[in-house]
Amino acid sequence: MTRQVLYISYDGMTDTLGQSQVLPYICGLSMQGYSFTLISCEKPERFEANKNIIEKICLENNIDWHPLTYHKSPPIISTIWDINQIQKKAYQLQEIKNFSLVHCRGYISALVGLALKRRYSLKFLFDMRGLWADEKVDAGAWNLQSPIYRVVYNFFKKKEREFFLNADHTISLTERGKKEIQSWDYMRGLADNITVIPCCADTDLFDYSKLDNQKLQTWREQLQISEKDFVVSYLGSIGTWYMLEEMLDFFKVLKGKYAQAKFLFITHDEHERIKMEADKRGLTNDIIIQPGQRNEVPNLLALSSLSLFFIRPTYSKLASSPTKQAEIMAMGIPLICNSGVGDTDKLVMKYQAGYVIENLCEVNYKKLVSETDVTNFQKQKLREGALDYASLEKGIKSYEIVYKKCIAID
């Protein structure tokens, strides 16, 4: 008998994140005998642009998708509104489908999932995705000097405890995150019901052996990059966590060794800010900015000699798993990153996938640049590392094991 699963995501499926870190897993698990109903909150402009793509994916994989509208403002009130609409929809669907399991991606979804468990006695999977309340504080979104945000923070830390203590199983993105959670007083002595599943990469899409040479050449011509150029790439969002200034500072030092180096930003975000910061450093003519659709990203990444990402190493980031790391490694590209972000540095060292810098300062930049030699890396070895720790196939298998622990298929 097929078991009914309700998947709740506050992230939209029409967002890039939903397409890379939700749908591929659900599609894979659907093939293992689970029937999914999916609730997500969609940003209106992205929904209009991409809803047909998502509807097609859901139809082809027998996923019953219920998109709701995401509300951004006013702060707090809009989130309460969204929680209420998710809960109302979830209760309606539960009465119809009698779910066996509710899979909750993140803390907002878990508020609804735990309420469902208590009301209907279904199994509750807490897919935490990170230390969300602490991330809000670390990012400066919740200023604890404000009485209002202090109340909000304390509310979610109390709920976090309820999530961990009541979950039939919990997913952590990192071993460091799991170790931290299990060190907390209220978690000590409890049975280990936390499984680590990092953000996985679609290694069929991110595969250097499947590149379209014609498209690659077209990108080279469009971006004026020759095969002999030394190209440093950055992939993904530019924002709170990603240390744009420090990455540009490092690149400037790198140009002392590779005078003709170019810095390719593959991103939809903050193009003007990137240009402004590059101008400040005299790098105006060394910067290339190119947004890419998901199916274009492998070819854009393939232009790289190496890829770089610095992420703020705050307390909450010990539970983070950058998706870009597995995608870069799967493309056989060496990387440079900083320490203190989830298991990133350990994985780089384990798979000899590049270089890790401890403290971001000019002295360390110069030392690292003097050691950098991309000819030391073999594409296939880097890819094998990605396949070993973060292939989509392996991630789906790990989720299937967790599902079987929570509910069994007759």
TAZINOR-V50168 format. One record per residue. N is the residue number from 1. RES is the residue in one small letter. PHI is phi as a letter, one per 20 degrees, with the letter a starting at -180 (* if undefined). OMEGA is omega as a letter, one per 30 degrees, with the letter a starting at -180 (999 if undefined). D_FIRST is the distance of its C-alpha to the first C-alpha in Angstrom with 2 decimals. Layout:
BEGIN
N/RES/PHI/OMEGA/D_FIRST, N/RES/PHI/OMEGA/D_FIRST
END
This chain:
BEGIN
1/m/*/l/0.00, 2/t/f/l/3.80, 3/r/e/a/6.34, 4/q/e/l/9.50, 5/v/c/l/12.66, 6/l/e/l/16.18, 7/y/d/a/18.78, 8/i/d/l/22.36, 9/s/c/l/25.35, 10/y/f/l/28.95, 11/d/f/a/29.86, 12/g/e/l/29.66, 13/m/f/l/27.64, 14/t/e/l/30.89, 15/d/f/l/32.62, 16/t/g/a/33.04, 17/l/f/l/31.22, 18/g/f/a/28.07, 19/q/f/a/28.16, 20/s/d/a/28.76, 21/q/c/l/27.02, 22/v/c/a/23.96, 23/l/g/a/22.71, 24/p/g/l/22.83, 25/y/f/a/20.56, 26/i/f/l/17.98, 27/c/f/l/18.19, 28/g/f/a/17.75, 29/l/f/l/14.74, 30/s/g/a/13.07, 31/m/f/l/13.51, 32/q/e/l/11.63, 33/g/o/l/8.18, 34/y/d/a/9.18, 35/s/d/a/10.17, 36/f/d/l/13.73, 37/t/d/a/16.25, 38/l/d/l/19.64, 39/i/d/l/22.80, 40/s/b/l/26.01, 41/c/d/a/29.73, 42/e/d/l/31.72, 43/k/f/a/35.44, 44/p/g/a/36.91, 45/e/f/l/38.93, 46/r/f/l/36.19, 47/f/f/l/33.69, 48/e/f/a/36.16, 49/a/f/a/36.79, 50/n/c/a/33.29, 51/k/f/a/30.82, 52/n/f/l/30.58, 53/i/f/a/29.65, 54/i/f/l/26.81, 55/e/g/l/25.56, 56/k/f/l/25.51, 57/i/f/a/23.56, 58/c/f/l/20.93, 59/l/f/a/20.77, 60/e/f/a/20.47, 61/n/d/l/17.57, 62/n/l/l/15.61, 63/i/d/a/16.80, 64/d/e/a/17.80, 65/w/e/l/21.20, 66/h/c/a/23.41, 67/p/f/l/26.79, 68/l/d/a/29.34, 69/t/e/l/33.02, 70/y/e/l/34.31, 71/h/d/a/37.61, 72/k/e/a/40.11, 73/s/b/f/43.01, 74/p/f/a/44.56, 75/p/g/l/43.38, 76/i/m/a/41.33, 77/i/f/l/41.29, 78/s/f/l/39.30, 79/t/f/l/36.71, 80/i/f/l/36.50, 81/w/g/a/36.03, 82/d/f/l/33.17, 83/i/f/a/31.43, 84/n/f/a/31.80, 85/q/f/l/30.38, 86/i/f/a/27.32, 87/q/f/l/26.77, 88/k/f/l/27.31, 89/k/f/a/24.79, 90/a/f/l/22.16, 91/y/f/l/22.73, 92/q/f/a/22.51, 93/l/f/l/19.16, 94/q/f/l/17.77, 95/e/f/a/18.87, 96/i/e/a/17.03, 97/k/d/l/13.69, 98/n/l/a/13.41, 99/f/f/l/12.77, 100/s/e/a/11.69, 101/l/b/l/14.25, 102/v/d/a/17.47, 103/h/d/a/18.99, 104/c/d/l/22.71, 105/r/e/l/25.14, 106/g/n/a/28.53, 107/y/f/a/30.35, 108/i/f/l/30.44, 109/s/f/a/26.69, 110/a/f/l/26.43, 111/l/g/a/28.68, 112/v/f/a/26.05, 113/g/f/a/23.12, 114/l/f/l/24.98, 115/a/f/l/25.88, 116/l/f/l/22.25, 117/k/f/a/21.44, 118/r/f/a/24.45, 119/r/e/a/23.80, 120/y/d/l/20.08, 121/s/m/l/19.37, 122/l/e/a/16.67, 123/k/f/a/16.99, 124/f/c/l/19.82, 125/l/d/a/20.39, 126/f/e/l/24.08, 127/d/e/a/24.77, 128/m/f/a/28.48, 129/r/m/a/30.01, 130/g/q/l/33.44, 131/l/e/a/35.77, 132/w/f/a/35.79, 133/a/f/l/38.40, 134/d/f/l/40.73, 135/e/f/a/40.26, 136/k/f/l/41.52, 137/v/f/a/44.57, 138/d/f/a/45.22, 139/a/e/a/45.03, 140/g/n/l/47.55, 141/a/f/l/45.31, 142/w/d/l/45.59, 143/n/e/a/49.17, 144/l/f/l/49.25, 145/q/f/l/52.87, 146/s/e/l/51.55, 147/p/g/a/50.72, 148/i/f/a/47.95, 149/y/f/l/46.15, 150/r/f/l/46.79, 151/v/f/a/44.93, 152/v/f/l/42.04, 153/y/f/a/41.94, 154/n/f/l/42.07, 155/f/f/a/39.31, 156/f/f/l/36.91, 157/k/f/l/37.98, 158/k/f/l/37.23, 159/k/f/l/33.80, 160/e/g/l/33.27, 161/r/f/l/33.86, 162/e/f/l/31.32, 163/f/f/a/28.71, 164/f/f/a/29.32, 165/l/f/a/29.55, 166/n/d/a/26.45, 167/a/f/l/24.05, 168/d/f/l/21.20, 169/h/a/l/22.13, 170/t/c/l/24.82, 171/i/d/l/25.44, 172/s/d/l/29.13, 173/l/f/a/30.52, 174/t/c/l/33.28, 175/e/f/l/34.33, 176/r/f/l/37.40, 177/g/f/l/35.43, 178/k/f/a/33.34, 179/k/f/l/36.58, 180/e/f/a/38.24, 181/i/f/a/35.50, 182/q/f/l/35.46, 183/s/e/a/39.25, 184/w/f/a/39.17, 185/d/g/a/40.33, 186/y/f/l/37.31, 187/m/d/a/34.96, 188/r/f/l/37.09, 189/g/n/l/35.85, 190/l/e/l/32.21, 191/a/f/a/29.39, 192/d/f/l/28.74, 193/n/c/l/25.57, 194/i/d/l/26.88, 195/t/d/l/25.77, 196/v/e/l/28.12, 197/i/c/a/26.80, 198/p/f/l/29.77, 199/c/f/a/29.90, 200/c/e/l/28.93, 201/a/d/l/30.52, 202/d/f/a/29.26, 203/t/f/l/31.21, 204/d/f/l/30.76, 205/l/f/a/32.62, 206/f/e/a/35.01, 207/d/b/a/36.38, 208/y/f/a/40.13, 209/s/f/a/39.83, 210/k/d/a/38.20, 211/l/f/l/40.92, 212/d/e/a/42.53, 213/n/f/l/46.22, 214/q/f/l/47.46, 215/k/f/l/45.62, 216/l/f/l/46.80, 217/q/f/l/50.36, 218/t/f/l/50.04, 219/w/f/l/49.05, 220/r/g/a/51.99, 221/e/f/a/54.38, 222/q/f/a/53.04, 223/l/e/l/53.20, 224/q/l/l/56.36, 225/i/d/l/54.98, 226/s/e/a/56.40, 227/e/f/a/54.83, 228/k/e/a/57.53, 229/d/f/l/56.83, 230/f/e/a/55.48, 231/v/d/l/52.60, 232/v/e/a/50.98, 233/s/d/l/47.81, 234/y/c/a/46.00, 235/l/d/l/42.48, 236/g/o/a/40.84, 237/s/f/l/41.82, 238/i/d/a/45.32, 239/g/a/a/45.47, 240/t/g/a/45.55, 241/w/e/a/44.23, 242/y/e/a/45.64, 243/m/e/a/49.25, 244/l/g/a/50.88, 245/e/g/a/54.45, 246/e/f/l/53.97, 247/m/f/l/52.27, 248/l/f/l/55.23, 249/d/f/l/57.66, 250/f/f/a/56.09, 251/f/f/l/56.21, 252/k/f/l/59.89, 253/v/f/a/60.62, 254/l/g/a/58.66, 255/k/f/l/60.94, 256/g/f/l/63.81, 257/k/e/l/62.38, 258/y/d/a/60.80, 259/a/g/a/63.24, 260/q/e/a/61.44, 261/a/f/l/57.99, 262/k/c/a/55.84, 263/f/d/a/53.13, 264/l/e/l/50.23, 265/f/e/l/48.08, 266/i/d/a/44.76, 267/t/a/l/43.90, 268/h/e/a/43.71, 269/d/d/l/45.33, 270/e/l/a/48.90, 271/h/f/a/50.90, 272/e/f/l/54.13, 273/r/f/l/53.78, 274/i/g/a/53.21, 275/k/f/a/56.34, 276/m/f/a/58.34, 277/e/f/l/57.55, 278/a/f/l/58.29, 279/d/g/a/61.59, 280/k/g/a/62.58, 281/r/d/a/62.34, 282/g/m/a/64.08, 283/l/d/a/60.92, 284/t/g/a/60.90, 285/n/e/a/61.21, 286/d/d/a/58.73, 287/i/d/l/55.65, 288/i/c/l/53.18, 289/i/d/a/50.44, 290/q/b/l/47.69, 291/p/f/l/44.43, 292/g/b/l/41.64, 293/q/f/a/38.40, 294/r/g/a/35.48, 295/n/f/l/35.88, 296/e/e/a/39.62, 297/v/f/l/39.47, 298/p/g/l/39.22, 299/n/f/l/42.43, 300/l/f/l/44.16, 301/l/f/a/43.27, 302/a/f/l/44.55, 303/l/f/a/48.02, 304/s/e/l/48.15, 305/s/e/l/50.26, 306/l/b/l/48.51, 307/s/c/a/46.39, 308/l/c/l/47.29, 309/f/b/l/45.63, 310/f/d/a/47.09, 311/i/c/a/44.96, 312/r/g/a/46.45, 313/p/e/l/45.83, 314/t/e/a/45.42, 315/y/g/a/43.77, 316/s/f/a/40.49, 317/k/f/l/40.27, 318/l/f/l/39.57, 319/a/d/a/35.90, 320/s/e/l/35.94, 321/s/c/a/34.71, 322/p/f/l/36.43, 323/t/g/a/34.18, 324/k/f/a/37.39, 325/q/f/a/38.08, 326/a/f/a/35.21, 327/e/f/l/35.93, 328/i/f/a/39.61, 329/m/f/l/39.07, 330/a/f/l/36.64, 331/m/e/l/39.52, 332/g/m/a/41.84, 333/i/d/l/44.08, 334/p/f/a/45.78, 335/l/c/l/45.65, 336/i/c/l/47.80, 337/c/b/l/46.41, 338/n/e/l/47.57, 339/s/e/l/46.45, 340/g/n/l/44.88, 341/v/c/l/41.72, 342/g/l/a/38.52, 343/d/e/a/38.25, 344/t/g/a/39.96, 345/d/f/l/43.19, 346/k/f/a/41.65, 347/l/f/l/39.47, 348/v/f/a/42.54, 349/m/f/a/44.49, 350/k/f/a/41.78, 351/y/e/a/41.26, 352/q/l/a/44.89, 353/a/e/l/43.74, 354/g/q/a/46.86, 355/y/c/l/49.03, 356/v/d/l/48.58, 357/i/d/a/51.30, 358/e/f/a/51.74, 359/n/d/a/54.03, 360/l/e/l/54.57, 361/c/b/a/58.33, 362/e/f/l/60.79, 363/v/g/a/61.87, 364/n/f/l/58.34, 365/y/g/a/57.80, 366/k/f/l/60.93, 367/k/f/a/59.97, 368/l/f/l/56.51, 369/v/f/l/57.92, 370/s/f/a/60.46, 371/e/e/a/57.66, 372/t/f/l/55.36, 373/d/b/a/55.17, 374/v/f/l/52.24, 375/t/f/l/53.37, 376/n/f/a/52.12, 377/f/d/l/48.47, 378/q/d/a/46.44, 379/k/g/a/43.77, 380/q/f/l/41.42, 381/k/f/l/41.77, 382/l/f/l/40.95, 383/r/f/l/37.88, 384/e/g/l/36.71, 385/g/f/l/36.96, 386/a/f/l/34.70, 387/l/f/a/32.15, 388/d/f/a/32.31, 389/y/d/a/31.82, 390/a/b/l/30.24, 391/s/f/l/28.56, 392/l/g/l/25.64, 393/e/g/a/23.66, 394/k/f/l/24.48, 395/g/f/l/23.67, 396/i/f/l/20.13, 397/k/f/l/19.65, 398/s/f/l/21.14, 399/y/f/a/18.87, 400/e/f/l/15.77, 401/i/f/l/17.41, 402/v/f/l/18.05, 403/y/g/a/14.54, 404/k/f/l/13.46, 405/k/f/a/16.43, 406/c/e/a/15.41, 407/i/c/l/11.70, 408/a/d/l/9.59, 409/i/e/a/6.26, 410/d/f/999/5.31
END
